[in-house]
Amino acid sequence: MMRAKFIAPARREFLKEVVYYNEQEPGLGVQFAQEVEEATARALAFPESGSPVTKSTKRVFVKRFPFSVVYRPDPKGIVVFAVAHHSRKPEYWVPRGLQP
């Protein structure tokens, strides 16, 4: 079975944004989580179709929110390295993507 594995820092930043959006407007965090899950599902279904970011990583855009899911295809599915905001600290996650 194919699956998406979030590394710990990516999971933490995802959950942090869910909390942030829920604090801004009740229910908005749930909507954000759904859009991230949808983007992750697209990456899982078509892992080679994401936009190249580095030599070994790709990204898919999250609809309605200024974020991308940064991942690497893996024989068991995908490994997610970041849920990255489009205008905060560009490529801060790159060292994560260098992990084997």
N, CA, C and O atoms as a MOPAC input file, in Angstrom:
PM7 MOZYME 1SCF
protein

 N      0.83700 1    -1.18200 1     0.00000 1
 C      0.00000 1     0.00000 1     0.00000 1
 C      0.88700 1     1.25200 1     0.00000 1
 O      1.83200 1     1.35200 1     0.78200 1
 N      0.57500 1     2.18200 1    -0.86800 1
 C      1.31000 1     3.44400 1    -0.95700 1
 C      0.85200 1     4.35600 1     0.17000 1
 O     -0.32600 1     4.39400 1     0.52500 1
 N      1.82900 1     5.10200 1     0.73400 1
 C      1.46500 1     6.00800 1     1.82000 1
 C      2.35200 1     7.24500 1     1.80600 1
 O      3.43900 1     7.25000 1     1.22900 1
 N      1.86100 1     8.28600 1     2.45400 1
 C      2.62000 1     9.51500 1     2.62700 1
 C      3.16800 1     9.52400 1     4.04700 1
 O      2.41700 1     9.45000 1     5.01900 1
 N      4.48200 1     9.61500 1     4.14900 1
 C      5.13000 1     9.67500 1     5.45400 1
 C      5.64800 1    11.09300 1     5.67200 1
 O      6.49100 1    11.57000 1     4.91200 1
 N      5.15000 1    11.76500 1     6.70200 1
 C      5.62200 1    13.09800 1     7.06300 1
 C      6.77800 1    12.92900 1     8.04100 1
 O      6.63800 1    12.24400 1     9.05400 1
 N      7.92200 1    13.55100 1     7.74200 1
 C      8.99000 1    13.53700 1     8.73300 1
 C      8.52900 1    14.44300 1     9.88400 1
 O      7.65600 1    15.29000 1     9.69800 1
 N      9.11500 1    14.26100 1    11.06700 1
 C      8.64400 1    14.96200 1    12.27100 1
 C      8.56800 1    16.48300 1    12.11700 1
 O      7.55000 1    17.06300 1    12.49500 1
 N      9.59200 1    17.16200 1    11.58000 1
 C      9.47100 1    18.62600 1    11.44000 1
 C      8.32600 1    19.04700 1    10.51400 1
 O      7.68400 1    20.06900 1    10.75500 1
 N      8.06900 1    18.28500 1     9.47700 1
 C      6.96700 1    18.60200 1     8.56200 1
 C      5.62800 1    18.41000 1     9.26000 1
 O      4.71600 1    19.21900 1     9.08600 1
 N      5.50400 1    17.35300 1    10.04100 1
 C      4.26600 1    17.11000 1    10.80200 1
 C      4.01900 1    18.25400 1    11.79300 1
 O      2.89500 1    18.74000 1    11.92400 1
 N      5.07400 1    18.67400 1    12.48200 1
 C      4.92800 1    19.76400 1    13.45800 1
 C      4.50400 1    21.06700 1    12.78200 1
 O      3.61700 1    21.75900 1    13.28200 1
 N      5.12400 1    21.40900 1    11.65900 1
 C      4.75400 1    22.67400 1    11.02100 1
 C      3.34000 1    22.60500 1    10.45300 1
 O      2.62900 1    23.61000 1    10.45900 1
 N      2.92300 1    21.45900 1     9.97000 1
 C      1.54700 1    21.28100 1     9.49400 1
 C      0.56600 1    21.52000 1    10.64000 1
 O     -0.38700 1    22.28500 1    10.49400 1
 N      0.79600 1    20.87000 1    11.77000 1
 C     -0.11200 1    21.01700 1    12.91100 1
 C     -0.10800 1    22.44400 1    13.45600 1
 O     -1.14600 1    22.95000 1    13.88400 1
 N      1.04800 1    23.08700 1    13.44100 1
 C      1.14700 1    24.48000 1    13.89000 1
 C      0.26200 1    25.38200 1    13.03300 1
 O     -0.41600 1    26.26600 1    13.55500 1
 N      0.26600 1    25.16200 1    11.73000 1
 C     -0.56500 1    25.98000 1    10.83500 1
 C     -2.04900 1    25.68300 1    11.01400 1
 O     -2.87400 1    26.59000 1    10.90100 1
 N     -2.40000 1    24.44100 1    11.28700 1
 C     -3.80500 1    24.10500 1    11.55700 1
 C     -4.28400 1    24.90600 1    12.76800 1
 O     -5.35800 1    25.50600 1    12.73600 1
 N     -3.48300 1    24.91200 1    13.83400 1
 C     -3.84000 1    25.66500 1    15.04500 1
 C     -3.93400 1    27.16000 1    14.71800 1
 O     -4.88900 1    27.82500 1    15.11600 1
 N     -2.94700 1    27.68000 1    13.99700 1
 C     -2.95200 1    29.09500 1    13.63500 1
 C     -4.23000 1    29.47000 1    12.88900 1
 O     -4.89200 1    30.44400 1    13.24800 1
 N     -4.57600 1    28.71800 1    11.87100 1
 C     -5.76000 1    29.05600 1    11.08100 1
 C     -7.03800 1    28.91300 1    11.89800 1
 O     -7.97300 1    29.69300 1    11.71000 1
 N     -7.10200 1    27.94100 1    12.79700 1
 C     -8.28400 1    27.81600 1    13.66000 1
 C     -8.39900 1    28.99800 1    14.60600 1
 O     -9.50900 1    29.40800 1    14.94500 1
 N     -7.27200 1    29.55300 1    15.04100 1
 C     -7.30800 1    30.73600 1    15.90500 1
 C     -7.77500 1    31.96500 1    15.13400 1
 O     -8.41000 1    32.85200 1    15.70500 1
 N     -7.46300 1    32.02400 1    13.84100 1
 C     -7.87700 1    33.16000 1    13.01700 1
 C     -9.38000 1    33.12900 1    12.75900 1
 O    -10.05400 1    34.15900 1    12.78900 1
 N     -9.88500 1    31.93200 1    12.50600 1
 C    -11.31500 1    31.76200 1    12.21600 1
 C    -11.68400 1    30.31400 1    12.51500 1
 O    -11.10100 1    29.40000 1    11.93100 1
 N    -12.63700 1    30.08900 1    13.40900 1
 C    -13.02500 1    28.70900 1    13.71700 1
 C    -13.39200 1    27.93400 1    12.44400 1
 O    -14.18100 1    28.39400 1    11.61900 1
 N    -12.80100 1    26.75900 1    12.31600 1
 C    -13.05900 1    25.90500 1    11.16000 1
 C    -12.07900 1    26.09200 1    10.01800 1
 O    -11.97400 1    25.22400 1     9.15100 1
 N    -11.35500 1    27.21100 1     9.99700 1
 C    -10.41800 1    27.45700 1     8.91100 1
 C     -9.24000 1    26.47700 1     8.97000 1
 O     -8.71100 1    26.07500 1     7.93300 1
 N     -8.83900 1    26.10100 1    10.16500 1
 C     -7.76900 1    25.11400 1    10.31200 1
 C     -8.16200 1    23.77400 1     9.73100 1
 O     -7.33400 1    23.08800 1     9.13100 1
 N     -9.42000 1    23.39300 1     9.90100 1
 C     -9.91800 1    22.13900 1     9.32800 1
 C     -9.87400 1    22.21900 1     7.80500 1
 O     -9.50000 1    21.25500 1     7.13600 1
 N    -10.25700 1    23.36700 1     7.26400 1
 C    -10.20700 1    23.55000 1     5.81700 1
 C     -8.77000 1    23.47500 1     5.31200 1
 O     -8.49900 1    22.86000 1     4.28100 1
 N     -7.85000 1    24.10400 1     6.04400 1
 C     -6.43900 1    24.03300 1     5.67900 1
 C     -5.97000 1    22.57600 1     5.68200 1
 O     -5.31400 1    22.13000 1     4.74000 1
 N     -6.30500 1    21.84500 1     6.73000 1
 C     -5.89700 1    20.43700 1     6.83100 1
 C     -6.45500 1    19.62500 1     5.66100 1
 O     -5.75200 1    18.78000 1     5.10800 1
 N     -7.69500 1    19.87000 1     5.28500 1
 C     -8.29000 1    19.15200 1     4.15700 1
 C     -7.56200 1    19.44900 1     2.85500 1
 O     -7.33900 1    18.55000 1     2.04500 1
 N     -7.19200 1    20.70600 1     2.65400 1
 C     -6.48500 1    21.07600 1     1.42300 1
 C     -5.07900 1    20.47400 1     1.39400 1
 O     -4.61500 1    20.04800 1     0.33600 1
 N     -4.39700 1    20.43400 1     2.54100 1
 C     -3.07500 1    19.79700 1     2.60200 1
 C     -3.22000 1    18.29800 1     2.32900 1
 O     -2.41400 1    17.71600 1     1.60400 1
 N     -4.23400 1    17.68300 1     2.90400 1
 C     -4.46500 1    16.25500 1     2.66000 1
 C     -4.75900 1    15.99000 1     1.19000 1
 O     -4.30400 1    14.98900 1     0.63800 1
 N     -5.51600 1    16.88000 1     0.55200 1
 C     -5.82700 1    16.72000 1    -0.87200 1
 C     -4.56600 1    16.86100 1    -1.71400 1
 O     -4.35600 1    16.08500 1    -2.64600 1
 N     -3.72700 1    17.84300 1    -1.39700 1
 C     -2.46700 1    18.03500 1    -2.13300 1
 C     -1.55400 1    16.82500 1    -1.93900 1
 O     -0.90800 1    16.37100 1    -2.88300 1
 N     -1.50600 1    16.31200 1    -0.72900 1
 C     -0.69000 1    15.12800 1    -0.43700 1
 C     -1.20900 1    13.92600 1    -1.19700 1
 O     -0.41800 1    13.13000 1    -1.70500 1
 N     -2.51700 1    13.77700 1    -1.28500 1
 C     -3.11300 1    12.66700 1    -2.03800 1
 C     -2.77000 1    12.76000 1    -3.52400 1
 O     -2.51900 1    11.74300 1    -4.16900 1
 N     -2.75900 1    13.99100 1    -4.07200 1
 C     -2.36100 1    14.17200 1    -5.47000 1
 C     -0.91200 1    13.74500 1    -5.67900 1
 O     -0.58400 1    13.06600 1    -6.65300 1
 N     -0.05200 1    14.15400 1    -4.74800 1
 C      1.36600 1    13.78400 1    -4.84400 1
 C      1.54000 1    12.27900 1    -4.73000 1
 O      2.37700 1    11.69500 1    -5.41700 1
 N      0.76600 1    11.65800 1    -3.87900 1
 C      0.84500 1    10.20800 1    -3.69100 1
 C      0.34600 1     9.46700 1    -4.93000 1
 O      0.93000 1     8.46000 1    -5.33100 1
 N     -0.72100 1     9.96000 1    -5.52700 1
 C     -1.28300 1     9.31400 1    -6.71900 1
 C     -0.38700 1     9.48400 1    -7.94100 1
 O     -0.28600 1     8.58100 1    -8.77100 1
 N      0.26000 1    10.63700 1    -8.05000 1
 C      1.10300 1    10.95500 1    -9.20400 1
 C      2.42800 1    11.54000 1    -8.72200 1
 O      2.68400 1    12.72500 1    -8.93400 1
 N      3.26800 1    10.74200 1    -8.08600 1
 C      4.47300 1    11.27000 1    -7.43200 1
 C      5.46800 1    11.95700 1    -8.36800 1
 O      6.21000 1    12.83300 1    -7.92500 1
 N      5.50200 1    11.59300 1    -9.61100 1
 C      6.45800 1    12.20700 1   -10.53500 1
 C      5.93300 1    13.48200 1   -11.17200 1
 O      6.66300 1    14.14400 1   -11.90900 1
 N      4.69000 1    13.83700 1   -10.90400 1
 C      4.10400 1    15.00000 1   -11.56900 1
 C      4.32000 1    16.31100 1   -10.83200 1
 O      4.01600 1    17.37100 1   -11.37900 1
 N      4.83000 1    16.27300 1    -9.62100 1
 C      5.08700 1    17.50600 1    -8.87900 1
 C      6.17800 1    18.32900 1    -9.53500 1
 O      6.99900 1    17.80500 1   -10.28800 1
 N      6.18200 1    19.60700 1    -9.24700 1
 C      7.20800 1    20.50900 1    -9.77800 1
 C      8.53800 1    20.24700 1    -9.08600 1
 O      8.57600 1    20.15100 1    -7.85900 1
 N      9.62900 1    20.12900 1    -9.83700 1
 C     10.93000 1    19.92500 1    -9.19700 1
 C     11.31900 1    21.13300 1    -8.35200 1
 O     11.11500 1    22.27900 1    -8.75200 1
 N     11.88100 1    20.85900 1    -7.17800 1
 C     12.35800 1    21.93100 1    -6.30300 1
 C     13.86800 1    21.82300 1    -6.16100 1
 O     14.59200 1    22.79100 1    -6.39400 1
 N     14.33300 1    20.65900 1    -5.78300 1
 C     15.76100 1    20.36400 1    -5.75900 1
 C     15.95900 1    19.11400 1    -6.60100 1
 O     15.01100 1    18.60300 1    -7.19800 1
 N     17.17000 1    18.63400 1    -6.64700 1
 C     17.45400 1    17.44300 1    -7.45100 1
 C     16.58900 1    16.24600 1    -7.04800 1
 O     16.20000 1    15.44300 1    -7.89600 1
 N     16.29200 1    16.13200 1    -5.75500 1
 C     15.56600 1    14.94700 1    -5.29000 1
 C     14.16800 1    15.23800 1    -4.75300 1
 O     13.46100 1    14.30700 1    -4.36600 1
 N     13.74800 1    16.50900 1    -4.71800 1
 C     12.42900 1    16.81200 1    -4.16100 1
 C     11.51900 1    17.48200 1    -5.17900 1
 O     11.96800 1    18.09000 1    -6.15100 1
 N     10.22600 1    17.34800 1    -4.91900 1
 C      9.18400 1    17.93400 1    -5.75000 1
 C      8.19600 1    18.63300 1    -4.83400 1
 O      8.25700 1    18.49200 1    -3.61300 1
 N      7.28400 1    19.38900 1    -5.43500 1
 C      6.24700 1    20.02500 1    -4.63500 1
 C      4.93500 1    20.05500 1    -5.38800 1
 O      4.88700 1    20.06900 1    -6.61800 1
 N      3.87900 1    20.06400 1    -4.60500 1
 C      2.53500 1    20.29400 1    -5.12400 1
 C      1.96100 1    21.46000 1    -4.32100 1
 O      2.25300 1    21.62100 1    -3.13500 1
 N      1.15500 1    22.25300 1    -4.97900 1
 C      0.58100 1    23.42300 1    -4.33600 1
 C     -0.69400 1    23.05800 1    -3.58700 1
 O     -1.47600 1    22.21500 1    -4.02700 1
 N     -0.88200 1    23.71000 1    -2.45100 1
 C     -2.09000 1    23.55000 1    -1.64600 1
 C     -3.09700 1    24.57700 1    -2.15000 1
 O     -2.79900 1    25.77000 1    -2.20700 1
 N     -4.27300 1    24.11600 1    -2.50900 1
 C     -5.30100 1    25.02900 1    -3.00700 1
 C     -5.79700 1    25.92300 1    -1.87900 1
 O     -5.89200 1    25.49700 1    -0.72800 1
 N     -6.11700 1    27.18600 1    -2.22900 1
 C     -6.71200 1    28.17800 1    -1.33000 1
 C     -5.78900 1    28.72400 1    -0.24800 1
 O     -6.16900 1    29.65800 1     0.45800 1
 N     -4.60400 1    28.17800 1    -0.09800 1
 C     -3.67200 1    28.62900 1     0.93000 1
 C     -2.28000 1    28.77000 1     0.30500 1
 O     -1.94600 1    28.03500 1    -0.62400 1
 N     -1.46600 1    29.70300 1     0.80400 1
 C     -0.14700 1    29.94700 1     0.19500 1
 C      0.92400 1    28.96200 1     0.68400 1
 O      1.93200 1    29.36900 1     1.26200 1
 N      0.69600 1    27.68200 1     0.45100 1
 C      1.59300 1    26.63400 1     0.91800 1
 C      1.82900 1    25.60800 1    -0.18000 1
 O      1.03100 1    25.45300 1    -1.10400 1
 N      2.94400 1    24.91800 1    -0.04700 1
 C      3.25900 1    23.77300 1    -0.89700 1
 C      3.60200 1    22.59000 1    -0.00100 1
 O      4.11600 1    22.75900 1     1.10500 1
 N      3.31500 1    21.40600 1    -0.48900 1
 C      3.76500 1    20.17500 1     0.15200 1
 C      5.02100 1    19.75800 1    -0.60100 1
 O      4.97200 1    19.47800 1    -1.79900 1
 N      6.15100 1    19.71800 1     0.10800 1
 C      7.44000 1    19.37200 1    -0.48800 1
 C      7.73100 1    17.91600 1    -0.13700 1
 O      7.69400 1    17.53500 1     1.03300 1
 N      8.01900 1    17.10500 1    -1.15300 1
 C      8.14800 1    15.66400 1    -0.93500 1
 C      9.18900 1    15.05100 1    -1.85900 1
 O      9.68600 1    15.69100 1    -2.78600 1
 N      9.49700 1    13.80800 1    -1.58100 1
 C     10.34000 1    13.01000 1    -2.45700 1
 C      9.61800 1    11.69100 1    -2.70000 1
 O      9.15300 1    11.05500 1    -1.75400 1
 N      9.52000 1    11.27200 1    -3.96600 1
 C      8.95100 1     9.94800 1    -4.23200 1
 C      9.79500 1     8.87600 1    -3.54700 1
 O     11.01400 1     9.00000 1    -3.43200 1
 N      9.13100 1     7.84700 1    -3.10700 1
 C      9.75600 1     6.76300 1    -2.35900 1
 C      9.10300 1     5.46400 1    -2.85300 1
 O      7.94900 1     5.49500 1    -3.27900 1
 N      9.80000 1     4.33700 1    -2.81000 1
 C      9.18300 1     3.08700 1    -3.26800 1
 C      7.86600 1     2.74300 1    -2.55500 1
 O      7.01800 1     2.04600 1    -3.11100 1
 N      7.70600 1     3.23400 1    -1.32700 1
 C      6.48100 1     2.94700 1    -0.57400 1
 C      5.44700 1     4.06100 1    -0.68600 1
 O      4.37800 1     3.96000 1    -0.08400 1
 N      5.73400 1     5.12200 1    -1.44100 1
 C      4.81700 1     6.24700 1    -1.59400 1
 C      5.57600 1     7.53800 1    -1.73800 1
 O      6.30400 1     7.72900 1    -2.71300 1
 N      5.41400 1     8.44000 1    -0.77000 1
 C      6.16300 1     9.69600 1    -0.75100 1
 C      6.60700 1     9.99800 1     0.67400 1
 O      5.98600 1     9.55500 1     1.64000 1
 N      7.68900 1    10.75700 1     0.79000 1
 C      8.15900 1    11.26500 1     2.07100 1
 C      7.99800 1    12.77900 1     2.01100 1
 O      8.55300 1    13.43400 1     1.12900 1
 N      7.23300 1    13.33300 1     2.95600 1
 C      6.97100 1    14.76200 1     2.99300 1
 C      8.00100 1    15.42900 1     3.89900 1
 O      8.14800 1    15.06000 1     5.06400 1
 N      8.71200 1    16.41700 1     3.35000 1
 C      9.75700 1    17.12400 1     4.08400 1
 C      9.28700 1    18.45900 1     4.63000 1
 O      9.87700 1    18.97600 1     5.57800 1
 N      8.23000 1    19.03000 1     4.04900 1
 C      7.76800 1    20.33400 1     4.52500 1
 C      6.36100 1    20.62600 1     4.03100 1
 O      5.93500 1    20.16700 1     2.97100 1
 N      5.66100 1    21.40500 1     4.83800 1
 C      4.44300 1    22.07900 1     4.42200 1
 C      4.86500 1    23.54700 1     4.47300 1
 O      4.74000 1    24.21400 1     5.50000 1
 N      5.36500 1    24.02700 1     3.34200 1
 C      6.10500 1    25.28900 1     3.28300 1
 C      5.24900 1    26.45000 1     2.80000 1
 O      4.58500 1    26.36700 1     1.76600 1
 N      5.27700 1    27.53300 1     3.56700 1
 C      4.60800 1    28.77200 1     3.18000 1
 C      5.39000 1    29.38200 1     2.01500 1
 O      6.61800 1    29.30500 1     1.97900 1
 N      4.69000 1    29.97700 1     1.08200 1
 C      5.33100 1    30.49400 1    -0.12700 1
 C      6.22100 1    31.71200 1     0.10100 1
 O      7.11600 1    31.97700 1    -0.70300 1
 N      5.99400 1    32.45500 1     1.17800 1
 C      6.79800 1    33.66900 1     1.33700 1
 C      7.58800 1    33.72400 1     2.64500 1
 O      8.11500 1    34.77900 1     3.00000 1
 N      7.67600 1    32.63100 1     3.34900 1
 C      8.45000 1    32.60500 1     4.59400 1
 C      9.70700 1    31.77800 1     4.41100 1
 O      9.64100 1    30.64300 1     3.93900 1
 N     10.83600 1    32.32700 1     4.77500 1
 C     12.10200 1    31.59300 1     4.78900 1
 C     12.24100 1    30.63700 1     3.59500 1
 O     12.15100 1    29.42300 1     3.77800 1
 N     12.45100 1    31.14100 1     2.41300 1
 C     12.54200 1    30.26400 1     1.24100 1
 C     13.55200 1    29.13700 1     1.43400 1
 O     14.68300 1    29.35900 1     1.86700 1
 N     13.13200 1    27.97300 1     1.11400 1
 C     13.96500 1    26.76200 1     1.10600 1
 C     14.63500 1    26.44300 1     2.44600 1
 O     15.69300 1    25.81300 1     2.47100 1
 N     14.03600 1    26.86700 1     3.54600 1
 C     14.54700 1    26.52000 1     4.87500 1
 C     14.60300 1    25.00900 1     5.09300 1
 O     15.39500 1    24.51700 1     5.89600 1
 N     13.77200 1    24.29800 1     4.38600 1
 C     13.61100 1    22.85900 1     4.56800 1
 C     14.64500 1    22.04400 1     3.77700 1
 O     14.72200 1    20.82900 1     3.96000 1
 N     15.43300 1    22.67300 1     2.91100 1
 C     16.34400 1    21.93700 1     2.02300 1
 C     17.20700 1    20.91100 1     2.78100 1
 O     17.33600 1    19.78600 1     2.29800 1
 N     17.79900 1    21.23500 1     3.93100 1
 C     18.57400 1    20.19400 1     4.62700 1
 C     17.74800 1    18.94200 1     4.97000 1
 O     18.29100 1    17.84000 1     5.02800 1
 N     16.46800 1    19.10900 1     5.19000 1
 C     15.59700 1    17.94000 1     5.46600 1
 C     15.53200 1    17.03900 1     4.24400 1
 O     15.54000 1    15.81500 1     4.37700 1
 N     15.46900 1    17.63000 1     3.05400 1
 C     15.34800 1    16.87400 1     1.81600 1
 C     16.60600 1    16.14100 1     1.42900 1
 O     16.58400 1    15.30600 1     0.52500 1
 N     17.71500 1    16.44200 1     2.10400 1
 C     18.97300 1    15.75900 1     1.82200 1
 C     19.10200 1    14.47700 1     2.60900 1
 O     20.05800 1    13.72200 1     2.43100 1
 N     18.12800 1    14.22800 1     3.48800 1
 C     18.15500 1    12.98900 1     4.26400 1
 C     17.96800 1    11.79800 1     3.33000 1
 O     17.25900 1    11.90700 1     2.33000 1
 N     18.58900 1    10.67200 1     3.63700 1
 C     18.41300 1     9.49700 1     2.76500 1
 C     17.00500 1     8.95700 1     2.81200 1
 O     16.69800 1     7.97400 1     2.13700 1

